[in-house]
Amino acid sequence: MGFLELPPEIRDQIYTVILHPNNNRTYKPDEYTDYDYRHALALFYLNRSIYHEAREVFRALNVFLRIETPWTEAEHHVNLIGHVPILMRGARAERFRGHTFQVTIETPAAGEPENGTHHFVMLADDLTGFTRAWFYWNLSHPGLNQWLVLKLHLRDPYSPDWDEKHVRRDIQRRLFLPFGDVKGLHNFSITGDPKPQPKIVAELRALQALEPDSPEKCLAEGIRLKNQGNELLQKGEYKAALDVYNRAWEAIHIIVRGRQRHVHAEAYFARDLVDEPFAGKNGQLERMTLRLQLVANTCLVYMKLGDWQELQFWGMRTIRLMRQATGANQRHIPPEDEALLSFPSAAQVGKIYYRTARAFQELGDRDEARRLVRVALVYLPGDKTVRDTLASLALKLG
């Protein structure tokens, strides 16, 4: 039996497997992805019948957006921070006409952009990464959106001019609703041919009207998740604990992707808190305290798993930041000078130093392990485990 003799529904299933975005996604370190359709699109060259059938399935599965922005760095930010793969850019994206959704960002108060408008194309599958990156960008730069104009335009790129335009309801929801994360704009408009469905537009505007969670609510959720992760850790469910800790990071707007940690909304937490149990406290300090607890607990998970490379990486990431304050990154200084005992959650910092030292010890670098344990002991002078570890690492004389 030849392929075209199979029932149409079977052929469509085969086309779906071959042409689905997820099956053409390539994976890179730190959860970055891209797309490579070169092998899948070989379908289009087999014969005319398969071309027309496969094209319909491809168009249903792969919904394209074209973004126009006045900022040269926008594409880089979306790709690097949002982990959004970019399919086309520059002049090629500007010429592209296969998009179902046009997203135009303008800054009227700034006049015409000096370097012109910049274009890039992406898939609807990655739209939430784009809008979430924008959400975080606005929290990191309060008031940014009040200077911006956003125009969303729905279009049917495939129906001929004389035919009625149509975009399925489920696709309209996928395209419009992620923009509920983009709030407080100077101006916002929605147009389209076909005309966007009113109920979906109303739902989008309702989402945009919702205020972001307050710093107090973010911190409370982060602490709840941290405690949930601690319970899993105590039960020996280490990987599950790590997943919950990553959700706790996200609750306070810090996104972990592989070995990338993107810290957002510093300005958003830079305020005196008013809601209990944080009333009268500083948002940045409370967030820093929680961050150090999460790092210490994450290091403990990797220590329990015996994953010394990850423990070393994440522990040193924090230790290097601490050392910047004392100059210890550039030169060796006494442990008493490297330890910042007045720092919030100093005990947690001591645990990070100790657990990271264990990683260096297991990986064969006794000198760095000894240096780290000495600092840990300044933070944790009464900890017998730390003291015994330092004794085991002592230089042998004679």
N, C-alpha and C positions, 0 to 999 in steps of 0.2 A: 504493500500500500504506500503510495506516495504521500508526501506531506500535505499537499492540497486536497487529498482525499479524506483527511481527518475531519471530524466534525468541526464547524467554525468555533464552537466554545473551547474545544481542546487547543486549536491553533491560537486563540486569544490568550489562553493560559500560558502557552509556551512563549508568545510574544511578551507577555507581562513579566515573566521570569527574566527574560533576556534584557528587556528595556527599562526595567524599574530602576529609579535612581540609586536605591540602596545596593543594588547588585552591580552598579558601575562606579561605586564610591571607592576610592583608594585611601588607605589609612597611613598616616605619618606619625612620628613621635608627638607626644603631648596632646593627643586627641585632635590634631589637625587632620583635615580630610580634603580631598579633591575629587574630581570626576574624570573618568576616562571611558568614553563611549566608542572608542575606535573599533573594538571587536564587535560590540553590539550592533552598531550601525551597518555592519556588513550585510545584515538582513536586507537592507534597502537595495542591494545590488544583485539579489538572486533572480528575481523576475518581477514583471509588472504587478501581478496579483499579490504577491507577498509584499511588495513595496507599499501598495495602497492599504493593505490590512495592517501591516506593522506600523505605518505612519500614523494611523488613527489611534492605535494603542499608545504609541510614543507621545502623541500630543495630549492624550488624556492623563498620562502619568507624569509628564515633565512640564510643569507650569513655570514660565519664566517671568521675572520682574526686571525692569530696567530702572536704575536709580540715577537721578541727576542731582548733583550737589555742587555747591560753590567751593568746597574745600578739597584741596589736593590730597590731604592726609586722611580723608574720610574712608576711602577704600582700604588703606593700610590699617586703620583703626578697626574697621569691621572685620577684616581678615585676621588680624593679630589678636585683638581682644575678644571679639565675638566668635572666633573660630569658624567664620563663615567662608566657605570656598567661593571664589570669584571665577565665573565662567568666561567672561569677556570684559575687556576694559578699553578705555580710550576710544579711538576712531571706530574701531570695529564694533564696540558696544553702541556707539552713537548711531551707526548705520543699521543696527539690528532691528527687525520689525516683527519678530516672532514672540514678543512679550504680551502677556495677558494683563499686566499691571504696570502702570507708569507711576513712579514715586518721584516727585519733584520737591526738593528742599531749597528754599530761598531765604536770603537775608536782606529784606528791603531797606532796612536802616543803614546798611553798609554800602548800598548802591550796587553797581555791577561788579562782579568779582574780577580782580585784576588779571587772573590767569584763565578766565573763562569758566564755563561749566564743565564738570567732569562726569563721565558716564561709566557705569559698570553694570553687568548683568549677573543675576544669581537665580537660584531655584526657589520656588515657594517652600520646599522642604526645609530650607535654612532660614526662613524669614524670622522665626522667633529669635534666632541668634542675633540678627540684625537689630530688631526692635529692642531686645534686652540690652544690647550694647549701648543703644541710644538712651535707654532708661538710666543705665548706670552713669553714662556721660553727663546727663543732666543733674544727677545727684552729686556728682563730683564737681560740677560747675553750676551751683545754684543760680537759677534765673536765666540760664542759657536759652531755654525753649521760648521764653517770652519775646525773644528777638527773631524767632524763626517762623516761616510760613511753610506749611506742608500741604501739598496737593496730591491727592490720590485719584488716578484715572483708570477705570476698568475698560477693557477693550477685548474684542473677539478678533484675534489675529488671523483666523483661518477662513471665516465665512466671506464669500465675495461681497463686493460693495452693494450689489442689488438685493442681497438676501438679508433676512432678519438676523440680527446679532444675538448671540446666546453664550452665556457663561454659567455653568451649573451652580446651583445654590451652595453645594458643599465646597466648591472651589472658591466662591465668593467669601465664604466664612474663613477659609484658610488664608485668604489674602488680606481681608480687612481687620479681623479681630486681633491679630498680634499688635496692631497699632494702638490698642488700648493701653499699652505701656508708655505711649508718647503723650505726655500731659502738659497742660499749661502753655500751649502754643500761642503765638501772636495772632495767627490766623490759620484756619484749617478748612479745606474744601474737598468735596467728593463729587466727581463727575463720572460719566461713562457712557459707552455705547456697546452693550446694552446698559440701561440705567440700573445702577445698583439696587438691590432689593431693600426696601425701606426698613424692614424689621432688622436686617443685618446692620444697616447704618445706625439705627437707634441703639442696637446692642453695643456697637463700637463706641458711640458717644457716651453711653452709660459707663463703660469701662474707663474711658478717659476722664470721666468726672470723679472717679474714685481716687482719694488721696493715697499716696504711698504709705506703707506702714511706718509709724513713728520710730525713731531710734529706740525708744523704750520697748516697743513691741518686737522689734528686730532682735534686741538683746535678750529679751525674755524667751523668744523662740530659740535663739542660739543656745542659751543655757539649758533649756528643756532637752534639746537634741544632744547636747554634750552629755547630760546626765543619762540619757537613754543609751548613748554610746558606751558610757562607763559601765552600765549594767551588762551590756553584751560582752565587753572586755572581761569582766569578772567571771562570766560564764564560759570564757574561752572561745567565744565566737568572734575571732579577731577581724576577719575580713568584713563581717557584717558591721562591727564597731567602726571600722575605717569608713565604710559607706555612710554611716550616720554622722560621723565627724565631718565628712565633706558636706553633708547637708547643713550642719551647724555653721560651717564657714559661709555657705551660700546665704543663710538666714541673715548674716551681718554683712552681706554684699561683698564677700571675698570668694572668688570662684577658683576652684582647683581643677585643673585639666592636666592630667599626667604630672609632669614636673613643673608646670607653669602655675603660678598663683597670681591672679589678677586682683589687686586691691582697689576697690571702688569706694566712692562716697565718703572720703575722709572729711570733706567739708560738711557733709550732712550730719555726721556724728559730732562735729565740733560745736557743741552747745551744752548748756546746763540742762540737765534732765528734770522733768517735773512730775512724772508719773511714778507711783510706787511700783516696785521696791527701790527705784533708782533716784527718787526725788532728792535734789540738792547735789547730785553727783555729776561729774563731767563725762559726757558721752564718749569722748576719745579715750579717756583713761579706763572706763568700763569695757570698752571694746578691746583695748590693749590687754587688759587682764584676761578676758575670755580668749583672745588670740593665743596668749602664752599657755593657757591651760590646754587648749586644743593642740598646740605644737607638742607640749610635753606628753599628752596622751597619745598622739599619733606616733611619737618616737617610741613610746612603750609598746604600742601594737607591733611596730616593726621589730622591736627587740624580742617580743614573744614569738614572732614568726621567724626570727633568725634571718631577717632580710637586712643584712648589715649595710648594703649599698644604699638602699632607700633611707635607712636610719641616718647614715652619715650625711646624705644629701640634705634631708629636711632639717636635721639638727644644725648643720653648719650654715644653712641658709639664715636661721635666726641668730646664731652665734656671730656670724660676720656682721650682721646689723648691730648687735650689741657692741661688738668691738670697734665699730666706727666711732662710737661716742668716746672711747678712751684712747684711740690711736693704736690699739693692739693688733689691728690688721697689718700695720706697717712694721711693727717691731715687737719683740717679746718684752712684756712688762711683768712685774711681780703679780701673783694671783690676787693679792689684796687690792691692787690698783685696777685690775681688770674686772673684778666683781663689783657690780653696781647694786649695793645692798639697799639703796633707797628706791630702787626701781619697783614699780607695781608688780606684785606677785613674784618677789625675788626667789621664793622657794621653788616656784615653777621653773624659773630660769636655771636654778641649780640642778633640777632634774634633767633639763635639756642638756646641760653640760655633761652630766654624768652619763646619760644614756648615749650621747654622741661619743663620749670617750670609749664606751664599750664597743661601739662600731669600729673605731680606729684600732682598738685592741684586737678584735677578731680579724680585722683585715691586715694585721701585721705591723701597724705603725704605732709602736709603743711610745715613742717620743711625744707625738701629738696626743696620744691617749693620756699620758702622764700629765702633760700640760693642762688638759681639760679637766682631769680629775682634781688637780690642785685647786682650780677655780671653783669647781663644784663643792669642794670641802669648805671653802670660804662661805658659800651660800648655805651649806647644810652641815654646820660644824658638829652636830650631834648624830649624824647618820653613820651608823656602824658599817653599813654596806659600802658606802663611799670610802670610808677610812680603810677598810680591808682591801678594797680594790687598789687604792693608792699604794698600800704596802706591797701588794703583789707586783706592782709595776716599778717598785723602787729599783734604782740602779744597783747592780751587784758589784761590790768592790773586791779587788784582789783577783 
